[in-house]
C-alpha cells in the first residue's frame, strides 16, 4: 500500500501491528514530539517521558517504522510496520547473534522507570547475566552496602529522585573503589570524561538502549576491568 510509505520506508511487503486507544487524543503539535526523549504531557514528577522514546528505539533497531495518528477527542492509533524478510534470513540471524556479546557476571541494575527497568532486566537475562534490579537508587545503595563483592558491575540511570546516578556512583565507590559503573542517560553531554572517571563511571550509553550496543559496552567494561585487576 503506497499510501502508507514515508521517506523512512523502503517499498516492499510489511506486517502492520496496530495499537489504539479511545483516550483524549493529541493535536499535531504533540504527535510531532511524543518520540522525543524526556518529552511528556504528565505533571512534573509523574513521568520521565522515556517510554515512547524507548519503544521508538526498539522499533528502529528492528528495521521497522512506527507511525502515530491522533485527533483531539478521538483517541490515538500507533501503527508499527515490520518489513517482511524473504532472503538470507539464516545468514542474518547468524550475523545478528555474532554481534550480541554474552556474559555470566552479576549486575546491579538501577532505574526508577519501572517499564525501562523491566525491559533492561529481561534483555540482560537473555544475554546470560545474573541481575539484581532496583527501582530506586536508595534501594540499590542498600543492596550494594549489604554485599558489595556480590556484584561485578553497576548499571544505573542518571536522572533519578533522591540520589541521581552521579551521586550514587560516588557512594558506591566509597564502599568499593574498584566497582565499574555504566551510566545510561540522555544527559551524557553534560558530564566530561574526566568527571566521569573521577566518579568511577567507566562508560555511557544513551537511551533508548539497543541490545547490540548494550551487550558490547558491558562486555568491554567488564573485560577491561578484569585486565586492570590482573595488572
N, CA and C of each residue as an Amber inpcrd file, in Angstrom:
protein
   693
   0.8490000  -1.1880000   0.0000000   0.0000000   0.0000000   0.0000000
   0.8830000   1.2350000   0.0000000   0.9760000   1.9190000  -1.1330000
   1.8770000   3.0570000  -1.2520000   1.3880000   4.2680000  -0.4590000
   0.1370000   4.2290000   0.0070000  -0.3920000   5.3480000   0.7800000
   0.3060000   5.4910000   2.1280000   0.8630000   4.3970000   2.6550000
   1.4680000   4.4530000   3.9830000   2.9810000   4.6280000   3.9170000
   3.5790000   4.6010000   2.7250000   5.0280000   4.7170000   2.5980000
   5.4690000   6.1480000   2.8940000   6.4440000   6.2820000   3.7670000
   7.0330000   7.5720000   4.1050000   8.5070000   7.5230000   3.7370000
   9.2280000   8.6610000   3.7640000  10.6390000   8.6750000   3.3500000
  11.5370000   7.6950000   4.0990000  11.1480000   7.2910000   5.3210000
  11.9840000   6.3660000   6.0920000  11.6620000   4.9030000   5.8000000
  10.7890000   4.6350000   4.8260000  10.4050000   3.2670000   4.4880000
  10.8430000   2.9050000   3.0770000  11.2770000   1.6580000   2.9210000
  11.6370000   1.1370000   1.6020000  10.4210000   0.4130000   1.0400000
  10.0320000   0.6840000  -0.2110000   8.8820000  -0.0150000  -0.7910000
   9.0500000  -1.5300000  -0.6920000   8.0130000  -2.2160000  -0.2770000
   8.0800000  -3.6640000  -0.1220000   6.9270000  -4.1590000   0.7210000
   7.0210000  -5.4140000   1.1710000   5.9670000  -6.0100000   1.9850000
   6.2330000  -5.7540000   3.4620000   5.1680000  -5.4050000   4.1820000
   5.2680000  -5.1360000   5.6120000   4.1470000  -5.8460000   6.3630000
   4.4440000  -6.2080000   7.6040000   3.4120000  -6.6660000   8.5270000
   3.0830000  -5.4790000   9.4190000   1.8120000  -5.1640000   9.5680000
   1.4050000  -3.9900000  10.3410000   0.8140000  -4.4090000  11.6860000
   1.3850000  -3.8790000  12.7720000   0.8720000  -4.0900000  14.1250000
   0.2290000  -2.7830000  14.5810000  -1.0500000  -2.8310000  14.9220000
  -1.7850000  -1.6230000  15.3030000  -2.1750000  -1.6590000  16.7750000
  -1.9050000  -0.5580000  17.4760000  -2.3100000  -0.3940000  18.8740000
  -3.0700000   0.9240000  18.9670000  -4.2920000   0.8830000  19.4860000
  -5.0880000   2.1090000  19.5490000  -5.7940000   2.2380000  20.8890000
  -6.2060000   3.4710000  21.1960000  -6.9840000   3.7040000  22.4060000
  -8.1370000   4.6490000  22.0900000  -8.9910000   4.8620000  23.0760000
 -10.1310000   5.7660000  22.9060000 -10.0100000   6.9370000  23.8690000
  -8.7580000   7.3650000  24.0870000  -8.4970000   8.4430000  25.0290000
  -8.8050000   9.8160000  24.4650000  -8.1540000  10.8260000  25.0330000
  -8.4400000  12.2150000  24.6660000  -7.8030000  12.6290000  23.3520000
  -6.8150000  11.8560000  22.8740000  -6.1640000  12.1930000  21.6160000
  -5.1840000  13.3450000  21.7600000  -4.5050000  13.6780000  20.6630000
  -3.4940000  14.7400000  20.6680000  -3.5960000  15.5480000  19.3890000
  -3.1360000  16.7960000  19.4700000  -3.0770000  17.5930000  18.2500000
  -1.7470000  17.3400000  17.5440000  -1.5680000  17.9030000  16.3650000
  -0.3740000  17.6540000  15.5560000   0.8950000  18.0980000  16.2620000
   0.8130000  19.1870000  17.0280000   1.9880000  19.6800000  17.7480000
   2.5400000  18.6650000  18.7260000   1.6460000  17.9340000  19.3960000
   2.0760000  16.9170000  20.3560000   2.5740000  15.6610000  19.6620000
   1.8770000  15.2310000  18.6120000   2.2860000  13.9930000  17.9380000
   3.6680000  14.1220000  17.3100000   4.0790000  15.3310000  16.9800000
   5.4090000  15.5290000  16.3930000   6.5130000  15.4330000  17.4380000
   6.1470000  15.4800000  18.7290000   7.1470000  15.4880000  19.8000000
   7.1570000  14.2290000  20.6630000   6.1500000  13.3800000  20.5380000
   5.9890000  12.3090000  21.5270000   7.1260000  11.2950000  21.5640000
   7.9000000  11.1710000  20.4850000   9.0150000  10.2190000  20.4960000
  10.3200000  10.8670000  20.9560000  10.2890000  12.1720000  21.2590000
  11.4920000  12.8570000  21.7370000  11.7970000  12.4030000  23.1550000
  13.0800000  12.0770000  23.4670000  13.4310000  11.6980000  24.8400000
  13.0480000  12.7890000  25.8270000  12.4410000  12.3790000  26.9530000
  12.0910000  13.2510000  28.0690000  10.8940000  14.1610000  27.8000000
  10.2350000  14.0200000  26.6420000   9.0150000  14.7910000  26.4080000
   7.8450000  14.0610000  27.0560000   7.0660000  14.7640000  27.8560000
   5.9020000  14.1630000  28.4970000   4.8140000  15.2040000  28.6900000
   3.5720000  14.7650000  28.6440000   2.4400000  15.6510000  28.9130000
   1.9750000  15.5030000  30.3570000   2.6400000  14.6210000  31.1050000
   2.2620000  14.3950000  32.5000000   2.8110000  15.5070000  33.3900000
   2.2410000  15.6100000  34.5920000   2.7000000  16.6160000  35.5440000
   4.1150000  16.3020000  35.9960000   4.8170000  17.3150000  36.4990000
   6.1890000  17.1420000  36.9750000   6.2340000  16.0540000  38.0470000
   7.1670000  15.1260000  37.8820000   7.3140000  14.0360000  38.8360000
   6.4380000  12.8280000  38.5590000   5.5520000  12.9260000  37.5540000
   4.6370000  11.8240000  37.2390000   5.1250000  10.9420000  36.0980000
   6.1670000  11.3850000  35.4040000   6.6790000  10.5880000  34.2930000
   7.9680000  11.1770000  33.7590000   8.8170000  10.3250000  33.1790000
  10.1120000  10.7940000  32.6660000  10.0720000  11.1270000  31.1870000
   9.0290000  10.6860000  30.4760000   8.9790000  10.9390000  29.0420000
   9.8740000  10.0130000  28.2430000  10.2870000   8.8700000  28.8260000
  11.1950000   7.9560000  28.1330000  10.4750000   6.7660000  27.5000000
   9.2150000   6.5160000  27.8880000   8.5300000   5.3150000  27.4220000
   8.4490000   5.1890000  25.9160000   7.8820000   6.1850000  25.2390000
   7.7390000   6.1200000  23.7850000   9.0740000   6.2530000  23.0790000
  10.0200000   6.9620000  23.7000000  11.3580000   7.0620000  23.1170000
  12.0290000   5.6970000  23.0900000  11.8600000   4.9380000  24.1690000
  12.4070000   3.5760000  24.2460000  11.7540000   2.6910000  23.1860000
  10.4310000   2.7840000  23.0580000   9.7160000   1.9940000  22.0510000
  10.2040000   2.3390000  20.6520000  10.3840000   3.6280000  20.3880000
  10.8660000   4.0650000  19.0740000  12.2390000   3.4640000  18.7870000
  13.1030000   3.4250000  19.8120000  14.4320000   2.8480000  19.6370000
  14.3790000   1.3630000  19.3350000  13.5000000   0.6430000  20.0230000
  13.3510000  -0.7970000  19.7980000  12.8480000  -1.0620000  18.3820000
  11.8340000  -0.3070000  17.9720000  11.2530000  -0.4790000  16.6400000
  12.2890000  -0.1940000  15.5610000  13.0110000   0.9020000  15.7100000
  14.0370000   1.2740000  14.7320000  15.1360000   0.2290000  14.6600000
  15.5310000  -0.3080000  15.8280000  16.5780000  -1.3290000  15.8800000
  16.1640000  -2.6000000  15.1420000  14.8650000  -2.8260000  15.0260000
  14.3480000  -4.0000000  14.3110000  14.2320000  -3.7380000  12.8110000
  14.5810000  -2.5290000  12.3880000  14.4390000  -2.1850000  10.9800000
  13.0120000  -1.8390000  10.6130000  12.1990000  -1.5680000  11.6230000
  10.7890000  -1.2650000  11.4070000  10.5400000   0.2410000  11.5120000
   9.2910000   0.6220000  11.2950000   8.8860000   2.0280000  11.3420000
   7.6140000   2.1460000  12.1620000   7.5130000   3.2120000  12.9530000
   6.3050000   3.4410000  13.7440000   5.6650000   4.7630000  13.3430000
   4.3640000   4.7360000  13.1060000   3.5980000   5.9330000  12.7600000
   2.5290000   6.1590000  13.8220000   2.1840000   7.4080000  14.0550000
   1.1310000   7.7340000  15.0140000   0.0640000   8.5880000  14.3360000
  -1.1820000   8.2520000  14.6150000  -2.3190000   9.0090000  14.0960000
  -3.1880000   9.4010000  15.2850000  -3.5190000  10.6820000  15.4010000
  -4.3180000  11.1170000  16.5410000  -5.0800000  12.3940000  16.2220000
  -6.2520000  12.4920000  16.8190000  -7.0670000  13.7000000  16.7210000
  -7.6230000  13.9970000  18.1090000  -7.6230000  15.2660000  18.5200000
  -8.1900000  15.6040000  19.8330000  -9.6210000  15.0870000  19.9700000
  -9.8670000  14.3810000  21.0690000 -11.1960000  13.8480000  21.3340000
 -11.5240000  12.5480000  20.6320000 -10.5740000  12.0090000  19.8490000
 -10.8570000  10.7960000  19.0790000  -9.8710000   9.6700000  19.3350000
  -9.0110000   9.8120000  20.3100000  -8.0720000   8.7410000  20.6120000
  -6.8150000   8.7760000  19.7540000  -5.9760000   7.7760000  19.9720000
  -4.6760000   7.7070000  19.2900000  -4.4530000   6.3020000  18.7450000
  -3.8070000   6.2220000  17.5900000  -3.5120000   4.9240000  16.9700000
  -2.0480000   4.8870000  16.5480000  -1.3460000   3.8450000  16.9930000
   0.0450000   3.6260000  16.5920000   0.0820000   2.4530000  15.6190000
   0.8040000   2.6110000  14.5470000   0.9970000   1.5270000  13.5800000
   2.4930000   1.2530000  13.4500000   2.8770000   0.0050000  13.6910000
   4.2710000  -0.4140000  13.5410000   4.3640000  -1.2750000  12.2860000
   5.1980000  -0.8400000  11.3390000   5.3660000  -1.5610000  10.0770000
   6.6660000  -2.3620000  10.1250000   6.5200000  -3.6880000  10.1630000
   7.6600000  -4.6030000  10.2330000   7.9480000  -5.1560000   8.8450000
   9.1480000  -4.9030000   8.3050000   9.4580000  -5.3930000   6.9560000
   9.5080000  -6.9140000   6.9050000   8.9280000  -7.4900000   5.8670000
   8.9310000  -8.9430000   5.6770000  10.2520000  -9.3500000   5.0420000
  11.0130000 -10.2090000   5.7400000  12.2990000 -10.6770000   5.2310000
  12.0880000 -11.9730000   4.4560000  12.5300000 -12.0000000   3.2040000
  12.3530000 -13.1940000   2.3670000  13.6610000 -13.9220000   2.0870000
  14.7520000 -13.1780000   1.9810000  16.0220000 -13.7810000   1.5660000
  17.0780000 -13.6560000   2.6550000  17.9760000 -14.6050000   2.6830000
  19.1480000 -14.5630000   3.5600000  18.7740000 -14.4630000   5.0410000
  17.6290000 -15.0260000   5.4070000  17.1990000 -14.9450000   6.7960000
  18.1790000 -15.6560000   7.7120000  18.5990000 -16.8610000   7.3220000
  19.5050000 -17.6480000   8.1570000  20.8190000 -16.9170000   8.3580000
  21.3670000 -16.3330000   7.2790000  22.6260000 -15.6100000   7.3750000
  22.4920000 -14.4050000   8.2860000  21.3600000 -13.6980000   8.1910000
  21.1500000 -12.5160000   9.0130000  21.0510000 -12.8880000  10.4760000
  20.3800000 -14.0090000  10.7900000  20.2610000 -14.4590000  12.1700000
  21.6280000 -14.7810000  12.7400000  22.4630000 -15.4690000  11.9570000
  23.8130000 -15.8240000  12.4010000  24.6340000 -14.5660000  12.6660000
  24.5800000 -13.6080000  11.7320000  25.3310000 -12.3660000  11.9030000
  24.8440000 -11.5890000  13.1090000  23.5190000 -11.5870000  13.3170000
  22.9440000 -10.8690000  14.4450000  23.4190000 -11.4600000  15.7630000
  23.4330000 -12.8050000  15.8340000  23.8880000 -13.4640000  17.0560000
  25.3600000 -13.1880000  17.3110000  26.1500000 -13.0860000  16.2470000
  27.5810000 -12.8420000  16.4000000  27.8460000 -11.4610000  16.9830000
  26.9260000 -10.5100000  16.7240000  27.1040000  -9.1500000  17.2210000
  26.7080000  -9.0130000  18.6840000  25.9260000  -9.9530000  19.2000000
  25.4880000  -9.9180000  20.5880000  26.5180000 -10.6220000  21.4610000
  27.0430000  -9.9040000  22.4590000  28.0760000 -10.4560000  23.3320000
  27.4650000 -10.8550000  24.6720000  27.7270000 -12.0930000  25.0830000
  27.1020000 -12.6620000  26.2670000  28.0000000 -12.5690000  27.4910000
  27.4360000 -12.9370000  28.6500000  28.2100000 -12.9390000  29.8860000
  27.4530000 -13.6590000  30.9820000  28.1440000 -13.9230000  32.0950000
  27.5190000 -14.6150000  33.2260000  27.6830000 -13.8510000  34.5350000
  28.2640000 -12.6630000  34.4660000  28.5370000 -11.8970000  35.6790000
  27.2480000 -11.3970000  36.3490000  27.4190000 -10.8950000  37.5850000
  26.2790000 -10.3870000  38.3590000  26.2170000  -8.8670000  38.2220000
  25.0650000  -8.3720000  37.7920000  24.8700000  -6.9450000  37.5380000
  23.8630000  -6.3570000  38.5180000  24.2070000  -5.1980000  39.0920000
  23.2530000  -4.4120000  39.8740000  22.6590000  -3.3780000  38.9270000
  21.3680000  -3.4990000  38.6400000  20.6860000  -2.6630000  37.6510000
  19.7560000  -1.6840000  38.3560000  19.9020000  -0.3880000  38.0390000
  19.1510000   0.6470000  38.7600000  18.4490000   1.5930000  37.7870000
  17.1270000   1.7240000  37.9320000  16.3600000   2.6980000  37.1410000
  15.0230000   2.9280000  37.8310000  14.6210000   4.1820000  37.9500000
  13.3670000   4.4890000  38.6460000  12.1470000   4.3730000  37.7300000
  12.3630000   4.1220000  36.4470000  11.2540000   3.9060000  35.4970000
  10.9860000   2.4150000  35.4180000   9.8550000   1.9750000  35.9700000
   9.5730000   0.5430000  36.0950000   9.5920000  -0.1860000  34.7550000
   9.0120000   0.4200000  33.7240000   8.9530000  -0.2320000  32.4110000
  10.3450000  -0.4130000  31.8210000  11.1850000   0.6140000  31.9690000
  12.5500000   0.5430000  31.4440000  13.3680000  -0.4730000  32.2240000
  13.2080000  -0.4720000  33.5540000  13.9290000  -1.4210000  34.4010000
  13.5810000  -2.8550000  34.0180000  12.3010000  -3.1250000  33.8130000
  11.8530000  -4.4680000  33.4460000  12.4020000  -4.8790000  32.0850000
  12.3710000  -3.9540000  31.1280000  12.8640000  -4.2580000  29.7850000
  14.3620000  -4.5530000  29.8040000  15.1330000  -3.7150000  30.5140000
  16.5810000  -3.9030000  30.5740000  16.9270000  -5.1960000  31.3100000
  16.1830000  -5.5140000  32.3700000  16.4130000  -6.7540000  33.1250000
  16.2160000  -7.9720000  32.2210000  15.1210000  -7.9850000  31.4740000
  14.8590000  -9.0990000  30.5620000  15.9400000  -9.1970000  29.4850000
  16.3670000  -8.0580000  28.9890000  17.3960000  -8.0170000  27.9600000
  18.7000000  -8.6230000  28.4810000  19.0890000  -8.2270000  29.6940000
  20.3440000  -8.7020000  30.2790000  20.2750000 -10.1780000  30.6560000
  19.1290000 -10.6300000  31.1240000  18.9720000 -12.0520000  31.4530000
  19.0710000 -12.9090000  30.1940000  18.5630000 -12.3970000  29.0850000
  18.6930000 -13.1170000  27.8080000  20.1510000 -13.2150000  27.3800000
  20.9630000 -12.2480000  27.8040000  22.3870000 -12.2650000  27.4820000
  23.1680000 -13.1960000  28.4070000  22.5040000 -13.7210000  29.4510000
  23.1380000 -14.6850000  30.3370000  23.5550000 -14.1530000  31.6920000
  23.3390000 -12.8600000  31.9460000  23.7870000 -12.2550000  33.2020000
  22.8260000 -12.5490000  34.3520000  23.3840000 -12.5170000  35.5780000
  22.5750000 -12.5690000  36.7910000  22.2240000 -11.1220000  37.1460000
  20.9750000 -10.8700000  37.4790000  20.5320000  -9.4970000  37.6760000
  19.8990000  -9.2860000  39.0500000  20.3490000  -8.2400000  39.7310000
  19.6450000  -7.7000000  40.8880000  19.1400000  -6.3320000  40.4610000
  17.8210000  -6.1770000  40.3520000  17.2650000  -4.9150000  39.8610000
  16.6660000  -4.1110000  41.0060000  16.8850000  -2.8040000  40.9630000
  16.3880000  -1.9050000  42.0000000  15.6380000  -0.7420000  41.3660000
  14.4530000  -0.4750000  41.8990000  13.5860000   0.5670000  41.3680000
  13.9720000   1.9540000  41.8890000  14.8320000   2.0100000  42.9040000
  15.2820000   3.2990000  43.4330000  16.7670000   3.2440000  43.7450000
  17.4110000   4.4020000  43.6860000  18.8430000   4.4710000  43.9770000
  19.1140000   4.1990000  45.4530000  18.1720000   4.5500000  46.3120000
  18.3280000   4.2820000  47.7500000  18.3480000   2.7770000  47.9920000
  17.4280000   2.0640000  47.3670000  17.3720000   0.6000000  47.4700000
  18.6490000  -0.0290000  46.9180000  19.1420000   0.5210000  45.8180000
  20.3630000  -0.0090000  45.2000000  21.5630000   0.1680000  46.1190000
  21.6510000   1.3290000  46.7520000  22.7640000   1.5970000  47.6610000
  22.7300000   0.6450000  48.8510000  21.5410000   0.3750000  49.3630000
  21.3960000  -0.5560000  50.4890000  21.7980000  -1.9710000  50.0760000
  21.3930000  -2.3880000  48.8890000  21.7320000  -3.7270000  48.3940000
  23.2340000  -3.8700000  48.1980000  23.8590000  -2.8210000  47.6900000
  25.3030000  -2.8560000  47.4540000  26.0620000  -2.8400000  48.7720000
  25.6000000  -2.0270000  49.6970000  26.2640000  -1.9330000  51.0010000
  26.1890000  -3.2680000  51.7450000  25.0940000  -3.9900000  51.5790000
  24.9070000  -5.2710000  52.2650000  25.8650000  -6.3390000  51.7580000
  26.2220000  -6.2860000  50.4710000  27.1090000  -7.3080000  49.8970000
  27.8320000  -6.7460000  48.6770000  28.8180000  -5.8750000  48.8720000
  29.4850000  -5.2040000  47.7460000  30.2390000  -6.1330000  46.8030000
  30.7320000  -7.2600000  47.3130000  31.5050000  -8.1780000  46.4690000
  30.6160000  -9.0870000  45.6180000  29.3170000  -8.9740000  45.8050000
  28.3690000  -9.7940000  45.0480000  28.2880000  -9.3600000  43.5880000
  28.6100000  -8.0790000  43.3260000  28.3750000  -7.5100000  42.0030000
  29.6650000  -7.2990000  41.2110000  29.5670000  -7.5150000  39.9050000
  30.7060000  -7.3130000  39.0110000  30.6430000  -5.9620000  38.3060000
  29.4470000  -5.3960000  38.1860000  29.2640000  -4.1010000  37.5300000
  27.9270000  -3.5130000  37.9750000  27.8640000  -2.1870000  38.0020000
  26.6130000  -1.4870000  38.3010000  26.1850000  -0.7230000  37.0510000
  24.9350000  -0.8960000  36.6530000  24.3720000  -0.1510000  35.5220000
  23.2540000   0.7170000  36.0770000  23.4070000   2.0350000  35.9640000
  22.4480000   2.9350000  36.5890000  21.9710000   4.0370000  35.6620000
  20.7340000   4.4570000  35.8900000  20.1920000   5.6280000  35.2140000
  20.8070000   6.8660000  35.8540000  20.7920000   7.9810000  35.1450000
  21.3270000   9.2290000  35.6780000  20.2470000  10.0250000  36.4120000
  19.1390000  10.3100000  35.7400000  18.1000000  11.1840000  36.2930000
  17.1510000  10.3840000  37.1750000  17.4260000  10.3740000  38.4920000
  16.5800000   9.6630000  39.4470000  16.3380000  10.5440000  40.6600000
  15.1800000  10.3850000  41.3300000  14.9250000  11.1490000  42.5510000
  15.8050000  10.6610000  43.6940000  15.9310000  11.4730000  44.7170000
  16.7130000  11.1840000  45.9270000  18.2150000  11.1700000  45.6560000
  18.6880000  10.1550000  44.9500000  20.1210000  10.0660000  44.6410000
  20.2810000   9.8560000  43.1370000  20.6820000  10.8830000  42.3850000
  20.8950000  10.6990000  40.9400000  22.0890000   9.7990000  40.6660000
  22.2290000   9.3700000  39.4350000  23.2560000   8.3960000  39.0770000
  24.6750000   8.8010000  39.4070000  25.0220000  10.0890000  39.2240000
  26.3960000  10.5050000  39.5150000  26.6920000  10.4550000  41.0100000
  25.7160000  10.8660000  41.8260000  25.9080000  10.8010000  43.2830000
  25.9220000   9.3580000  43.7750000  25.1140000   8.5180000  43.1640000
  25.1120000   7.0980000  43.5220000  26.4770000   6.4910000  43.2400000
  27.0860000   6.8850000  42.1320000  28.4170000   6.3860000  41.7770000
  29.4410000   6.7410000  42.8430000  29.3470000   7.9610000  43.3580000
  30.2650000   8.4040000  44.4180000  30.1080000   7.5230000  45.6550000
  28.8560000   7.2780000  46.0510000  28.5990000   6.4760000  47.2510000
  29.0560000   5.0300000  47.0710000  28.8480000   4.4790000  45.8970000
  29.2750000   3.1020000  45.6280000  30.7890000   2.9800000  45.6740000
  31.4740000   3.9920000  45.1460000  32.9360000   3.9740000  45.1440000
  33.5280000   4.1250000  46.5340000  32.8040000   4.7760000  47.4290000
  33.2610000   4.8730000  48.8170000  33.2800000   3.4900000  49.4600000
  32.3180000   2.6700000  49.0780000  32.2130000   1.3170000  49.6270000
  33.1930000   0.3700000  48.9410000  33.2800000   0.4810000  47.6210000
  34.1670000  -0.4020000  46.8550000  34.7270000   0.3620000  45.6570000
  35.9300000   0.9020000  45.7960000  36.5180000   1.7770000  44.7660000
  36.7220000   1.1270000  43.3990000  36.7910000  -0.2010000  43.3440000
  37.0970000  -0.8550000  42.0660000  35.8510000  -1.2850000  41.2880000
  34.6550000  -0.9520000  41.7850000  33.4450000  -1.4000000  41.0930000
  33.2260000  -0.5840000  39.8090000  33.1540000  -1.2260000  38.6550000
  32.9050000  -0.4850000  37.4080000  31.4340000  -0.0880000  37.3030000
  31.1930000   1.1090000  36.7670000  29.8330000   1.6380000  36.6660000
  29.5530000   2.0900000  35.2430000  28.3900000   1.6850000  34.7290000
  27.9270000   2.1060000  33.4050000  26.7080000   3.0000000  33.5910000
  26.7680000   4.2100000  33.0410000  25.6970000   5.1900000  33.1970000
  24.8310000   5.2320000  31.9440000  23.5320000   5.0040000  32.1050000
  22.5850000   5.0770000  30.9870000  21.7780000   6.3610000  31.1290000
  21.8690000   7.2350000  30.1540000  21.2770000   8.5550000  30.3090000
  21.0420000   9.2520000  28.9890000  20.2620000  10.2970000  29.0430000
  20.0910000  11.1750000  27.9010000  20.8420000  12.4660000  28.1120000
  21.5610000  12.5490000  29.2320000  22.2430000  13.7820000  29.5930000
  23.7620000  13.6460000  29.6010000  24.3200000  12.6670000  28.8930000
  25.7600000  12.3970000  28.9800000  26.6110000  13.5660000  28.5170000
  26.0530000  14.4190000  27.6420000  26.8500000  15.5310000  27.1410000
  27.1780000  16.5400000  28.2300000  26.4610000  16.4910000  29.3650000
  26.6930000  17.4570000  30.4310000  27.8060000  17.0240000  31.3780000
  28.3810000  15.8540000  31.1600000  29.4350000  15.3500000  32.0330000
  30.6880000  15.0420000  31.2220000  31.8150000  15.5840000  31.6540000
  33.0700000  15.3520000  30.9470000  33.6090000  13.9650000  31.2770000
  34.5120000  13.4730000  30.4340000  35.1210000  12.1630000  30.6790000
  35.9460000  12.1850000  31.9620000  36.5720000  13.3470000  32.2430000
  37.3870000  13.4770000  33.4510000  36.5200000  13.3370000  34.7070000
  35.3730000  14.0300000  34.7040000  34.4800000  13.9460000  35.8590000
  33.9370000  12.5320000  36.0040000  33.5830000  11.9220000  34.8910000
  33.0500000  10.5590000  34.9200000  34.0690000   9.5950000  35.5200000
  35.3150000   9.7260000  35.0870000  36.3780000   8.8470000  35.5890000
  36.5600000   9.0140000  37.0920000  36.4480000  10.2560000  37.5690000
  36.6300000  10.5170000  38.9970000  35.5060000   9.9150000  39.8310000
  34.3600000   9.6660000  39.2030000  33.2130000   9.0740000  39.8950000
  33.1890000   7.5560000  39.7770000  34.1520000   7.0020000  39.0410000
  34.1940000   5.5560000  38.8480000  33.3340000   5.0860000  37.6980000
  32.8300000   6.0250000  36.9030000  31.9960000   5.6830000  35.7500000
  32.8980000   5.2870000  34.5840000  32.7240000   4.0640000  34.1120000
  33.5940000   3.5340000  33.0560000  33.0420000   3.7390000  31.6530000
  31.7570000   4.0880000  31.5520000  31.1890000   4.2680000  30.2210000
  29.7890000   4.8370000  30.2620000  29.3280000   5.3350000  29.0880000
  27.9950000   5.8990000  28.9330000  27.2260000   5.1200000  27.8720000
  25.9220000   5.1020000  28.0120000  25.0400000   4.6320000  26.9440000
  23.8420000   5.5640000  26.8970000  23.5120000   6.0360000  25.7060000
  22.3590000   6.9040000  25.5510000  21.0810000   6.0840000  25.4230000
  20.0510000   6.5080000  26.1180000  18.7360000   5.9020000  25.9400000
  18.1240000   6.4350000  24.6530000  17.3050000   5.6390000  23.9730000
  16.8720000   4.2810000  24.3060000  17.9710000   3.2500000  24.0690000
  17.9820000   2.2160000  24.9110000  19.0090000   1.1880000  24.8700000
  18.7530000   0.2010000  23.7250000  19.8140000  -0.1010000  22.9780000
  19.7770000  -1.1060000  21.9110000  20.6190000  -2.2990000  22.3650000
  20.0720000  -3.5140000  22.2510000  20.7340000  -4.6950000  22.8110000
  22.1700000  -4.8680000  22.3180000  22.4030000  -4.6960000  21.0220000
  23.7470000  -4.8980000  20.4750000  24.7500000  -3.9650000  21.1430000
  24.4030000  -2.6820000  21.2590000  25.2940000  -1.7080000  21.8920000
  25.4360000  -1.9800000  23.3820000  24.3220000  -2.3820000  24.0140000
  24.3030000  -2.6810000  25.4420000  25.2650000  -3.8180000  25.7540000
  25.1350000  -4.9170000  25.0050000  25.9660000  -6.1010000  25.2540000
  27.4420000  -5.8050000  25.0040000  27.7130000  -5.0270000  23.9680000
  29.0970000  -4.6930000  23.6210000  29.7450000  -3.8300000  24.6940000
  29.0330000  -2.8040000  25.1600000  29.5860000  -1.8850000  26.1570000
  29.8180000  -2.5900000  27.4900000  28.8780000  -3.4280000  27.9160000
  29.0340000  -4.1590000  29.1750000  30.2440000  -5.0770000  29.1130000
  30.3540000  -5.8230000  28.0030000  31.4680000  -6.7540000  27.8510000
  32.8020000  -6.0060000  27.8260000  32.8120000  -4.8650000  27.1510000
  34.0190000  -4.0440000  27.0500000  34.4790000  -3.5700000  28.4250000
  33.5420000  -3.0880000  29.2440000  33.8740000  -2.5940000  30.5810000
  34.3340000  -3.7290000  31.4880000  33.6150000  -4.8460000  31.4690000
  33.9720000  -5.9780000  32.3240000  35.3370000  -6.5550000  31.9620000
  35.6010000  -6.7190000  30.6730000  36.8730000  -7.2940000  30.2350000
  38.0400000  -6.3560000  30.5320000  37.8260000  -5.0580000  30.3500000
  38.8700000  -4.0740000  30.6640000  39.1630000  -4.0770000  32.1520000
  38.1170000  -4.1700000  32.9620000  38.2870000  -4.1720000  34.4120000
  39.0570000  -5.4030000  34.8790000  38.7800000  -6.5580000  34.2650000
  39.4950000  -7.7850000  34.6260000  40.9700000  -7.6830000  34.2660000
  41.2630000  -7.0700000  33.1170000  42.6560000  -6.8850000  32.6840000
  43.3960000  -5.9770000  33.6480000  42.7340000  -4.9040000  34.0820000
  43.3530000  -3.9640000  35.0180000  43.6210000  -4.6270000  36.3620000
  42.7120000  -5.5100000  36.7990000  42.8940000  -6.2100000  38.0710000
  44.1020000  -7.1420000  38.0220000  44.3130000  -7.7830000  36.8670000
  45.4550000  -8.6920000  36.7160000  46.7750000  -7.9350000  36.7490000
  46.7510000  -6.7220000  36.1820000  47.9700000  -5.9110000  36.1400000
  48.2110000  -5.1950000  37.4620000
